[in-house]
Amino acid sequence: MISDLKTQIRKYFVGKEELVENLLICFFAGGHVLLEDVPGVGKTTLASTLAHSVDCDFGRIQFTPDTLPTDVMGTEIYNMKTGEFEYRKGSIMHQVVLADEINRTSPKVQSALLEAMSEGQTTVGGKKYDLPKPFMVIATQNPVEFMGTYPLPEAQMDRFMMKLSIGYPGENEELRMVSNMLSGTDIGTIESIVSSKDIIDIQEKVTKVTVKPEIQKYAYEIVEGTRNNENFVLGASPRALLALIKASQAKAFIDGRDFVKPDDVKSLAYVVLGHRLVLTSEAKFAKADVKKLLDAIVVAVKVPH
């Protein structure tokens, strides 16, 4: 089923196989993804393709400078007939939500997503409303150097299990995109091959994947290494450790195992931890590379046998 899902997504999204796998790992682990890249490389296409392939209710929020928190969370409207306030759903009330160009809106609106992403609910007028399950936010953002963008606060970044980058496609991939366009291949024609109930079942099975104490300690020492590194003013949080463990469980499940290996943790360290790390001013001035620094930390940690 997972192999079929990968194949289905790659029919419509022309890109790297590792990227598609990481997206599924995050989905099965119950996390959220931040896609950062230049415009036009397929961020929206990837999110839409996933939602259509798994038969999940799909919603899109196109963030702009004038987007309001109520556009995301919903609002209460007074019904004159009944004399009561009624909740009108916001764009967040979907199973897979595409938060498009999230860093083009104000920090106040960005923060409206925090409760939904961390607790699976939203509060409007003092009342709590549960979000549908499964629930996943796939946010896209342009690089922060682009005009009209607002950097996401650290608290928001920490809510994303992974930060992924699509990158420009290779020659063969780009020509295949042209072929798909000319042949009329369209996301609207995607057939769902997995139900939302199947995804919930998979997420439940992922939580049962065994993580031995020595693997837990291995992941902890990697995270702890980011906190003790002089190049980082802000290391990875406890939430980051939990995300790394959950993602490793999902990777093991996708690979057909019921236990996590050190390689699972190692291979996911950067996509799970990288966006949570904040360089010191000196490191930025020296143009330090977060990935190289994190790779050095991973190499320095003793691998359990």
N, C-alpha and C positions, 0 to 999 in steps of 0.2 A: 504493500500500500504506500509506504514512504517513497519507494523507488518510483512508483507510478506518479506520485505527487511531484517529485523533482522533475520528472520527464515532462509532465503537463505544464509546469511553470516555464521550463526552458523552451517550450514550443512558442511561447508568446513573449517571453523576456529574453532578449539576447544579451548575455553577460557571463560573468565568471561563475563557474560551478560552485566554488567555495563560498561565494557570496550568498547564493541560494540556500546552501546547506546551513550557513550561519543564521540566516533568517528563520529557517525552520527550527533550528535548535532553540532560538529565542522564543518562538511561538509555542513550542512544546514545553518549554520551561516556564511558561506563563509570564514572560518578560515583555519589554517594549524596546523598540529599535529606533535609533536616530540615524538617518541617512544624510550624510553631508557630501555635497559635490557641486560642481558647477551646473548651471541649468542645461537641460536638454540631453542628459545621459541616461534617462530612464527611471528615475526615482519613483515617479508617480505610476509608471507602467508596472514596476515590480510590485508595489503595494496593491494595486488593483488586481493584478494577476493572481496574487496569493488569495485574496478575498474571494474571487470568483471560483478558484479551484477547490476551495474547502467549503463552499456553500454556506458562507457566513454573511450575515447582514453587514453591508458595507456603507460607511459614511465618510464624507470628505469635508474638511474644514479648510477653506482657502483663507489663510491669515493675511490680513492687510493692516496698515496702521490704524484704520478706524474700526477694526473688529472689537466687539464688546464681550465681556465675560459671559453675559447672558446668551450670546450667540453660541457659546460652547456648552454651558451648563443647562440652559433652558431658563424659563421664567414662569411666574404665576400670573395668570390672567383672571380678572374678576368676571364671573358669570352672573349677569344681572337676573337671569331666570331662577337660578338656584340660590343666589345670594352667597355663593362660596367662591373661593379662589381655586382655580384648576391649574394643574401643572402642564405646561407645554414643553415637550421634550426639546432639548438642545441637540446639537450635532454630535455630542459625545455619546448619545444613547444608541450605539451600534456595536456589533461584535468586533469588527475590524475598522478602526478609525484612521484615516489618513489626515494627519495634521500637516498640511502643505505649507512650506515656507514659514515654519513656526517662528523663525527669528526676524520676520518682517513685522511682527505685531509688538505691542508694548509689553513690558514685564508684567503688568497687572493681568493681562489676558493669559500670558504664559503660565502664571501661577494658578490660574483657574483649572489647569490640568493636573496639578499636584495631587489633590485628593483622589481624583478618578484613577490616576496611574498607580498610586500606592495602596489605596484601600478598596478599589472596585466599586465606588459609590460617589454620588455627588449630592451636595446639600443646597437646597433652594428654599428660601423662606423659612428656614429653621427645620425643614423636613428632609430626611435622608431618602435618596432613591438609589436602589441597587442597579448596577449596570448589568447588561446581559452577559452571559458566559458562553463560550470563551470570550475574553476581552483583550484586545491588543491595540496599542497605539503605535503607528508607524509614522514618525515625524520626519519631514525633510527640511533641510536648511541649506542655504547658500553659504559659502565661506564667509566668515565674519568681516573680511576685508571689503566685501561688496557694499556698495552704497545703499543706505536705507535699511541696514540690518541692526538688530539689537542682540548682543551676546547673551546666551542663556545663562541664568544664574547657576551657581554650583549645585544648589538644592535641586534644580530642575534636571541638570545633567545626571545627577546621581540616581534619578528615577529610571533612566534608560539602562537596560541590562547591557546593551551593546551599542557601539557607534560603528557604522560600516560606511565604506566608500565604494562607489561603483567604478569610477574611473572611465577613461575613454575606451571603447571597444577596439579590438584588433581589426585588421583589414577584412578578414573573412567574416567576422561577426557583423561589422558595419554593412558589408555588402549583403549579408543575409537579412538585415533590417530593411534594406531597400527592396529585396525580393519579397519579403512579407508584406510590405506596403503595397507593392504593385499587384500582388495576388489577392489583396483584399482581406488579409488576416487581421481580425479585429478582436479585442478583448471581450467584446459583448457576445462573442460566439463560444466562449470558453464553457466547457461542460464541467460541472462539479463532480469530482471523483471521491471526495471525502466529505462526510457530513459534519456539522458542528458537534454532534454528539460523539462522533469518532474522535474529534480533537480533544474533547473533555476526557474521554477514556484514555487517550494517549497521555495527556497531562497527568492523569492519576497514576498511570503506570510508571511514568518518569520519576515520580516522587518515591517509588519503591526501589529504584536502582541503588545498589549497595555502594556506600562510600566508606571505606575502611578508615579507622582512626589515623593511620599513617598518611593517608591521602588527604584527610582533613587538615592535618598538621602541615603537610606540604603546601597546600593552598594558603593556609594562614601565614606561613613564613614568607611566601611571595608577597602577600598583601602587606605584612609587617615591614618587609624590606623597602616598600615605597614610602613608608612613614619615617624611616630612619635615613633616607637618602637626602643628602645636603642640597641636591638640585631641585627638590620639590618643597614648596611652601605648604602644599596640601597633599597628603597621601591618600590612599584608597580608604574608604570608610568600612565599617562593619557590614553595611548593606552590600558593598562591593564584594566582600568575601562570600556572603550568602548567594549573590548573583553568580559568582564564579563556580560555586559548588553546584547550583541548580543547572547552569549551562553545561557543566561537565556531565551531569546525570543525563541530560537530554542528548548529548553527543554520543555517550555510551549506548543509549537506547537506539539511536539512529544507526549505529554501527552493529546493532544486533547483540549487544552484551548487557548483562544484568549487574555489572560492576564497573566502577570508574577506574581508569588507569592514570598514572602520572602524565602520560602523553595527552590525555584529554584536557587536563588542567593547563598544561604547558601551551597547547595549541590555541587555547581560548584566552590566555592571559591578556594579550594586547587589546583585543576587541571588547573585552569586558572591563578592563581596568584603565586603558589608555586615556579615555575622555574624562576620567575623574581626577586625573593628576594635574596639578597646577605648578608650573615651573616658577622658580624664583626669578627676580629681576636679573640677577647675574647670569643665570642659565639662559634666559631669553636673549640677553645681550650677546652671549657666546654662541647663540643659535643652536642650543642643545636640542637633540632629537629625542622625543619622549619614547619612541619605539626602541631606539638603541639603548637608552637608559634602562628601560624595563626589561629588555632582553638580557642585559648584564645582570640585573637582579635575579632573573629566573635561572640563569646559568650558575650563579653563586649559591643557590639553594640546593642542598643535597637531595637527590632523587631517591625516594624510598624503593626498596626492593620487595 
